[in-house]
């Protein structure tokens, strides 16, 4: 029988793709405070030629021989900003023993790629929670409000943040905006649940990938945490199309004995306004 703890890990990681490993990193950090950014850790603003995609990506999530769930990421214009919505739903055997239905929304400043606000609705097993995180850059603080939908209990926390951060969902789009090429590397701050962790990426090389959505020439990008309890314990790879679109067609994460495979199923257009 599949251990429930492992299924829970699969379900949470299914929230989305490239920076999903940082969810586990942030959740295992001490509640005493955040880990400050490394001196070279920063978010680079998008180039003048970069165009945010108006698309919806649909992924399957596999664990060993099981289909653990499905995940979607939608990027679309919202007023003067960009809005990112992600969903995660358990499926098959996983759904029967640990049901997951998560919705994630983030507001992004397209001029800087800084995340402004994140909201989450989480249904994971017996838990029902809603949370909202405001990245208050004028105070260099994240303002976190969480509500337990079953008990109505609420809590408020604040954590230090750098001058600009991305989040665990928008992070994979941020990586796609960078000048990726074999040998390229960068370190940047990722925020989840108010806490910030530094992640280093490195382009390992080019590789041809075949999946449900087709066959693609890709750039293989490796990501790993540089700080916190997960340092040296988890690695994640993402395969981006080697063209101007930089579509993440496949992701693979390894955390301890758990390996997850995300594969792009299809791409749908997103509306131009939320």
N, C-alpha and C positions, 0 to 999 in steps of 0.2 A: 504494500500500500504506500502511496506517496505521502511523505510527512506533511502535515498541515503547515508547519513553519516554512517548508520549501515552497509550497503552493502560495503562501502569503507573499513570499519574496518575489515569486513569478508575477503575481497579480500586481504588486506595487511597481515592479520594474516595467510592466506592460503599459504604464501611463504614457510612456513615449520614448522611443528612439535614442538619439545620440547621447544626450547628457543624462539619461535615466540613471546611470551609475551614481551620479551625484545625489540622487534622492536617498539612496542607501547611506551615502557618506554623511549627509546632513542629519538624517534621522538617528545616527549612532553617535553624534557629537554630544558632549555634555551640555546640559541646559544652563550651565553657568555663564556662557557667553559665546561669542563668535571667534573664529580664527581670522586674524587680520590678513590682508592680501600680501603676497610676496612683492618685493620692490618692483619687479618687472611685470607684475600682473596688471593687465589693463584691457579695457574694451576699446577697440579701434573703430572709429566711425566709418560707415560705409563709403565707398568711393562714389564720386559724382555719377559714374556710369552704372552703379548698381541699381537694379530694379527689384523691389520686393515681389515675390510671386503672389498671384491671386489664385491659389490652388488648394485643393484638399487631397492629402495623401492618406491612403488606406493601407494598413499593415496587418499581417498576421503575425502572431507571436507563438513561437514553438519552444517547448522545453522537452529535451530528449525526443521521444517519439510522439509526444502529445501536443495538440494545438491548445495552448493555454488561454488564448484570447485574441481579441482584435483591438487595434489602436488606430486612431485617426488624428491628423493634425491639419488644421485649416488656417491659412493666413489670408487676411483680407483688409482692405482699407476701412478705417473707421474715423470719419471726420478728418482731422489733420494728422492722425496717428495710424499705427498698424495694430490690428487686433489678432491675437493668436488664440485659437481654441483647440484643445486636445481632449480626446475621450479615451477611456480604457474600459473594456468590458470582458469579463471572463467568459469562457466558452467550454463546451464539452464536459469532460470529467472534472476539470478544475472548477467549473461553475457549480457543480453539484456539491462540492465539499467546501468551497470558499468563494462565494459570489462576490464579484467586484463590479461596481459601476462608478467611475470617476469622471468628473468634468473639470477641466482646467481652463481658465481664461487669463490672458495677460495683455496689458496695454503697453505698447512700445513706442518710444520716440524715434521715428525713422531717420532723424538727422544725426543721432548719436548712437543708436542701437541700445540705449539704456532702457531697461525695464522700469516702468513707472508704477505699476500696480499688478497684483496677482490675486485671483480668487479661485477657490477650489470647493467643489462639492464631492465628498468622498463617502461611498458606501462600500465597505470592505468587511466581509464577514458580518458580525453583529454590530459593527461600528457605523455610526452615521454622524458625519461632521461637516461643518462649513467653516472656511477660514478666509480671511482677507489680509493681504500684506501690502502696505503702502511703503514704497521706497522713497523716503523723505531725504532727498539729497541736500537740501538746505541745512538740515540738522545732522546729516551723515548717520541717520538711524533708519532701521526698518521698524515699522509699527505693525505689530501682529495681533489680530483679533481672531479667536477661535471659539466656536460654539458647538457643544455636543447636542445634536438634534434629539437624542433620546432623553437626556437628563435636563436639558436646557442650561447646563452649566456653561459659563463663559470665562475666558481668561485673556489677559492682555500682556504682551511682552514687547520689549524693545531690544534691538541688537545693533552694534556698530556696523556700518557698511562703508566701503570706499566711495569715491566720487561717481562711479558708474558700475553697474553690474548687469549681467544677463540672468536669465532664470533657467530652470532645468528643461523647459520645453523650447523656448526661443533659442537656447544655446546652439542647437544643431543648425538652425538657420544662420545664426551668426557665423559659425564655422564655414558654412557654404559661401559667405560673403567675402572671406579672406582670399588672398592670392595664393591658393593652394598649388603646390608643385612638389615633386619628390624632394625631401630634405627640409621643407618648410616646417617651422615649429612656432608655437606661441603659447603663452600662459595667460589665462584670463580668469576673473572672479565670477563664480556662479552662486546665485542665491536660491535657497529653498527653505520654506517655512521661516523666513527671516534671517537665517544664518548663512554666512558666506564661506565658500571653500574655493581654493585655487585649483584649477585643472590645467594640465599641460597637454597640448596636442602635438602630434608629429605626423607628417605625411610619409608613410613608409615606402610607397611606390605605386605603380600602375598595375591594374589587374582586370581581367575580363570576368564579369559576373553574369551568371544566368539565373533567372528567377521567374516567378509567376507573371511579372509585368513585362518580361522580355530579356534580351541579352544586351549588356551595356559595357562599354569601356569605362573603367572607373579609376579613381584615386582612393587608395586605402589609407584611412586616417586612424591613428591610435590615440586614445585618450587615457590619462591616468591621474589620480589625485596626487598633489604634492604635499598635502598637509592633512592633519586629522587622523583618526583611528583607522581609516581605510587606506592610508598610505602603504603601498606595497602589497595590498591584498585584493585589489580589483583592477581589471583592465577592460577597456571597451574599444571596439573597432567599428568604424563606419565607412561605407563605400559610397562615394559621391560620383555622379556622372562627370566624366572628364570633358565638360563643355561649359558654356556660359551659364547654363541653368543650375548646375551643381545640385541635382536631385539626389537625396540620400535614398538609394535603392535597397540597401541592406545594412543591418547593424547586428553586431554580435557582442554580448557582454559576458564576462567571466568573473564571478564573485564567489570565491571559495570553490565548492564543488558544484555550483549552479551555473550552467551555461544557457543563455537565451539567444534565440535567433529571430530577428525581426526581418521580414521580407515584404517589400512593396508589392501590393496586389494590383493597385490601379491608381490613377490620378484623375480627379474630377475638377472642373472649374469652380471657383468660389465667387460669390457675388462681390461686386466692387465696393459696396457699402454694407456695414453691419447694421 
